């Protein structure tokens, strides 16, 4: 029960961030030695977490989206997904626009490459905060989940397109391995292979190799494979992204989620350790530009684009109101996990990385503000 509570409240991720911050500010040399010293060959701790562990993080997020889009899910039929996807566009364009405006007036030319940091939403923490404010069964939770996963997928595309290493240009030919992996997964599905192992560790490995060799970040590798895992029947969203077993597990897709999600949830402690190591002395104007772009840009962008979708006759999920949209936009400003991820790619200068990461870390204070605002706005919680 205690371990389940830790998972439900994202304690491993928060603990990892705290450990990393303390370690970095006590002994930055030993921290960097631990993170970047090769364990075997040229593979270090940072590589194991960001290039391998995060593959499973995004895979589990992909399962949640499939459940929501499946028959019986909150975003099925697909027309229900149009509004949150338009909100996603606002959640990307709004922060980018805000970043450039703030940087023009208060920043510096050396900050300019950090615009991509503000596009990301932390899936786990946003999901947690949404459940605290809205309740487990409120439609805003599924709305936000789709938005957060799409945001982070866009964040990784931004890394691939705009933050690729100029010394290692993209090699498109290797991307054919993605097609090969998907064909293998499709064949396994057609042959009704029930174990997820050949899908994930067979076809998925081929896709990972293709993306890595093409010089694209491989964290989204399993997103190409997860849709092929056998899933027949209605959505089983009761098995949530933290693996709470409130429903029977019948399908290969749900078995994968149920067995892998605990490893992902607990493993986020290592992500926090690997990516949140910044010195408090690195707070600068860039810190506040990133923070404001995430919080203000996300809130305005998501709210405006959602309103525009409604004006175009696309509907909000049943039971979701304007004030729910506003709070959803504010929660979308939680930019921890992938924002830290993107910051590492956006800047080669360690001090700029640190300043940008502090801006992402400060969004954690949204927990206090949003919970209080939810009380003031009298948001009705739906838990059943």
C-alpha positions in Angstrom: 0.0 0.0 0.0 2.8 2.4 0.9 4.6 1.6 -2.4 1.5 2.2 -4.4 0.9 5.5 -2.7 4.5 6.5 -3.6 3.8 5.6 -7.2 0.5 7.4 -7.3 2.0 10.7 -6.0 5.1 10.5 -8.2 7.4 10.3 -5.1 10.2 8.6 -7.0 10.5 11.4 -9.5 10.3 14.1 -6.8 12.9 12.2 -4.6 15.2 11.9 -7.6 15.0 15.7 -8.3 15.7 16.4 -4.6 18.7 14.0 -4.5 20.1 15.5 -7.7 19.8 19.1 -6.4 21.4 18.4 -3.1 24.2 16.3 -4.6 25.0 18.9 -7.3 25.1 21.8 -4.8 27.2 19.8 -2.3 29.7 18.2 -4.7 29.2 18.9 -8.4 32.4 17.1 -9.3 31.3 13.8 -7.9 27.8 14.2 -9.4 29.1 14.7 -12.9 31.6 11.8 -12.4 28.7 9.5 -11.5 26.5 10.7 -14.3 29.0 10.7 -17.2 31.7 8.1 -16.3 31.3 5.2 -18.7 29.9 2.0 -17.1 30.8 -0.2 -20.0 32.2 0.7 -23.4 31.0 4.4 -23.9 27.7 3.9 -22.1 27.2 6.0 -19.0 24.4 6.5 -16.5 22.9 9.4 -18.4 22.7 7.4 -21.6 21.0 4.5 -19.8 18.3 6.7 -18.5 17.7 9.2 -21.3 18.1 6.9 -24.3 16.9 3.5 -22.9 14.7 4.0 -19.8 12.7 6.9 -21.3 11.7 4.6 -24.2 9.5 2.7 -21.8 8.2 6.0 -20.2 6.8 7.1 -23.5 5.6 3.6 -24.3 3.4 3.6 -21.2 2.1 7.1 -22.1 1.3 5.7 -25.6 -0.8 2.9 -24.0 -2.8 5.5 -22.1 -3.6 7.3 -25.4 -4.6 4.0 -27.1 -6.9 3.2 -24.2 -8.5 6.7 -24.4 -9.0 6.4 -28.2 -10.3 2.8 -28.1 -14.0 1.9 -28.1 -15.4 2.9 -24.7 -12.5 5.4 -24.1 -12.9 9.0 -23.2 -11.6 10.2 -26.6 -13.6 7.7 -28.8 -14.9 8.4 -31.5 -11.9 10.3 -32.9 -13.9 13.5 -33.2 -13.6 13.8 -29.4 -9.8 14.1 -29.8 -9.9 17.1 -32.1 -10.4 19.6 -29.3 -7.5 18.4 -27.1 -5.3 18.1 -30.1 -6.0 21.8 -31.0 -5.3 22.6 -27.4 -2.0 20.8 -27.8 -1.2 23.2 -30.7 -1.9 26.1 -28.4 0.2 24.5 -25.7 3.1 24.5 -28.1 2.6 27.8 -30.0 1.7 29.8 -26.9 4.9 29.1 -24.9 7.1 29.5 -28.0 5.6 32.9 -28.7 5.9 33.9 -25.1 9.5 32.8 -24.9 10.5 34.9 -28.0 8.6 38.0 -26.7 10.1 37.7 -23.2 13.6 37.0 -24.6 13.4 40.0 -26.9 12.7 42.4 -24.0 14.5 40.8 -21.1 16.8 38.1 -22.5 19.8 37.7 -24.6 20.8 36.3 -28.0 22.5 33.3 -26.3 19.2 32.3 -24.8 17.4 32.0 -28.1 17.9 28.3 -28.7 15.9 27.4 -25.6 12.4 28.0 -27.1 11.8 24.3 -27.4 12.1 23.7 -23.6 8.8 25.5 -23.0 6.8 23.2 -25.3 6.8 20.2 -22.9 4.4 19.1 -20.3 5.3 16.6 -17.5 3.0 13.7 -18.1 3.2 12.1 -14.7 3.0 15.2 -12.5 0.3 16.9 -14.7 -1.7 13.7 -14.5 -1.3 13.6 -10.7 -2.2 17.3 -10.2 -5.2 16.9 -12.5 -6.5 14.0 -10.5 -6.1 15.9 -7.2 -7.9 18.9 -8.5 -10.6 17.3 -10.8 -10.9 13.8 -9.3 -10.1 10.5 -11.0 -13.0 10.3 -13.4 -13.3 13.9 -14.5 -13.1 14.3 -18.3 -10.4 17.0 -17.9 -8.0 14.2 -16.8 -8.2 12.3 -20.1 -8.2 15.7 -22.0 -5.0 16.7 -20.2 -3.3 13.3 -20.7 -3.7 13.4 -24.5 -2.5 17.0 -24.5 0.6 16.1 -22.3 1.6 13.1 -24.4 1.2 15.0 -27.7 3.1 17.9 -26.2 6.0 15.7 -25.3 6.0 13.9 -28.6 6.3 17.3 -30.3 9.1 18.1 -27.9 11.1 15.1 -29.0 10.4 15.9 -32.7 11.7 19.4 -31.9 14.9 17.8 -30.5 15.3 15.7 -33.7 14.7 18.6 -36.1 16.0 21.7 -34.4 18.5 20.4 -31.8 20.3 17.7 -33.8 24.1 17.7 -33.5 25.5 19.6 -36.5 28.6 17.3 -36.4 26.2 14.3 -36.8 23.6 15.1 -39.4 20.4 13.0 -39.7 20.9 9.8 -41.8 17.4 9.2 -43.3 18.3 5.7 -44.7 18.4 4.3 -41.2 14.8 5.3 -40.7 13.8 2.3 -42.9 14.4 0.2 -39.9 11.4 1.9 -38.3 9.3 0.5 -41.2 10.9 -2.9 -40.7 10.2 -2.9 -37.0 6.5 -1.9 -37.6 6.1 -4.7 -40.3 7.5 -7.3 -37.9 5.1 -6.0 -35.1 2.2 -6.1 -37.6 3.1 -9.7 -38.6 3.3 -10.8 -35.0 -0.2 -9.3 -34.5 -1.6 -11.0 -37.5 -0.2 -14.3 -36.2 -1.9 -13.6 -32.9 1.3 -13.7 -30.8 0.1 -12.9 -27.3 3.4 -12.2 -25.5 4.5 -8.6 -25.6 8.2 -9.6 -25.5 8.8 -10.2 -29.2 6.9 -6.9 -30.0 8.8 -4.8 -27.5 12.3 -6.4 -27.4 12.3 -7.7 -30.9 10.5 -5.2 -33.2 11.1 -2.4 -30.7 14.8 -2.9 -30.6 15.0 -2.7 -34.4 13.2 0.6 -34.4 15.5 1.9 -31.6 18.6 1.0 -33.6 17.1 2.7 -36.6 16.4 6.0 -34.8 19.7 6.0 -32.9 21.7 5.2 -36.1 19.8 8.0 -37.9 21.0 10.4 -35.2 17.4 10.9 -33.9 16.6 10.6 -30.2 15.3 7.0 -29.7 13.0 7.7 -26.8 9.9 7.5 -29.0 10.9 4.1 -30.4 8.2 2.0 -28.8 5.5 4.5 -29.7 5.7 3.0 -33.2 5.3 -0.5 -31.8 2.7 -0.2 -29.0 -0.3 0.2 -31.4 0.4 -3.3 -32.7 0.1 -5.0 -29.3 -3.1 -7.1 -29.3 -6.0 -5.2 -27.8 -9.5 -6.5 -28.6 -12.6 -5.2 -26.9 -13.5 -2.1 -25.0 -11.2 0.4 -23.4 -9.8 -0.7 -19.9 -8.9 2.8 -18.7 -9.4 1.7 -15.1 -5.9 0.4 -15.3 -4.4 3.8 -15.1 -0.9 5.1 -16.0 0.3 4.2 -12.5 -0.8 0.6 -12.8 -3.6 0.7 -10.3 -5.3 -2.7 -10.9 -9.0 -1.8 -10.7 -10.0 -4.0 -13.6 -9.1 -7.4 -15.0 -6.2 -7.6 -17.3 -7.1 -9.5 -20.5 -5.1 -8.2 -23.4 -1.4 -8.1 -24.3 -1.5 -4.3 -24.3 -2.8 -4.1 -20.8 -0.4 -6.9 -19.5 2.4 -4.8 -20.9 1.1 -1.7 -19.1 0.5 -3.5 -15.8 3.9 -5.2 -15.7 6.1 -2.3 -17.0 4.4 0.7 -15.5 5.7 0.0 -11.9 9.3 -0.2 -13.3 8.7 3.2 -15.1 7.2 4.8 -12.0 9.9 3.8 -9.6 12.6 4.3 -12.3 11.7 8.0 -12.5 13.9 8.5 -9.4 16.9 7.8 -11.7 15.6 10.2 -14.3 15.4 12.9 -11.7 19.0 12.1 -10.5 20.3 12.1 -14.1 18.6 15.3 -15.3 17.9 17.7 -12.5 21.4 18.3 -11.3 21.8 22.1 -11.4 23.5 24.5 -9.1 21.2 27.0 -7.4 23.7 29.7 -8.2 22.8 29.2 -11.9 19.5 31.1 -11.6 19.4 33.9 -14.2 17.0 35.8 -16.4 16.8 32.6 -18.6 15.3 30.8 -15.5 12.4 33.2 -15.3 11.9 33.4 -19.1 11.5 29.6 -19.2 9.3 29.6 -16.1 7.0 32.3 -17.4 6.8 30.8 -20.9 5.7 27.5 -19.5 3.2 28.8 -17.0 1.8 31.9 -18.9 2.3 30.6 -22.4 0.7 27.2 -21.8 -2.3 28.7 -20.0 -3.0 31.3 -22.6 -2.2 29.0 -25.6 -4.3 26.0 -24.4 -7.2 28.2 -23.4 -7.3 30.2 -26.6 -7.0 27.3 -28.9 -9.6 25.3 -27.0 -12.0 28.2 -27.3 -11.3 28.4 -31.0 -12.0 24.6 -31.4 -15.4 25.1 -29.7 -16.1 28.1 -32.0 -15.4 25.7 -34.9 -18.2 23.4 -33.5 -15.9 20.8 -32.0 -17.0 19.9 -28.6 -15.3 19.7 -25.2 -15.6 16.3 -23.4 -18.9 16.0 -21.8 -18.9 17.6 -18.3 -15.9 19.9 -19.0 -16.5 23.6 -18.6 -14.5 26.8 -19.4 -13.0 27.1 -16.0 -11.9 23.5 -16.3 -10.1 24.4 -19.5 -8.3 27.3 -17.8 -7.1 25.1 -15.0 -6.0 22.4 -17.5 -3.9 25.0 -19.3 -2.3 26.0 -16.0 -1.6 22.4 -15.1 -0.1 22.0 -18.6 2.6 24.5 -17.5 4.2 21.7 -15.3 7.3 21.2 -17.5 9.6 19.0 -15.5 10.5 15.7 -17.1 10.7 16.4 -20.9 11.6 20.1 -20.3 14.7 18.9 -18.4 15.2 16.5 -21.3 15.0 19.3 -24.0 17.2 21.7 -21.9 20.1 19.2 -22.1 19.8 19.2 -25.9 19.1 23.0 -26.4 22.3 24.3 -24.8 25.9 23.0 -24.9 26.9 25.6 -22.3 26.5 24.0 -18.8 25.5 27.3 -17.1 22.7 27.9 -19.6 21.5 24.4 -19.2 21.4 24.9 -15.5 19.5 28.2 -15.7 16.9 26.7 -18.1 16.5 23.6 -16.0 15.8 25.7 -12.9 13.0 27.4 -14.8 11.5 24.0 -15.5 12.0 22.9 -11.9 10.3 25.9 -10.5 7.0 24.9 -12.2 6.6 22.3 -9.4 5.2 25.2 -7.3 2.1 25.1 -9.6 1.0 22.2 -7.3 0.3 24.6 -4.5 -1.2 27.4 -6.7 -3.5 25.2 -8.8 -4.8 23.2 -5.8 -5.7 26.5 -4.0 -7.1 28.0 -7.2 -9.3 24.9 -7.7 -10.8 25.4 -4.3 -11.4 29.1 -5.0 -13.0 28.3 -8.3 -15.1 25.5 -6.7 -14.1 22.8 -9.2 -16.3 19.8 -8.8 -14.3 16.7 -8.2 -15.5 13.5 -10.0 -14.1 10.3 -8.4 -16.8 7.8 -9.4 
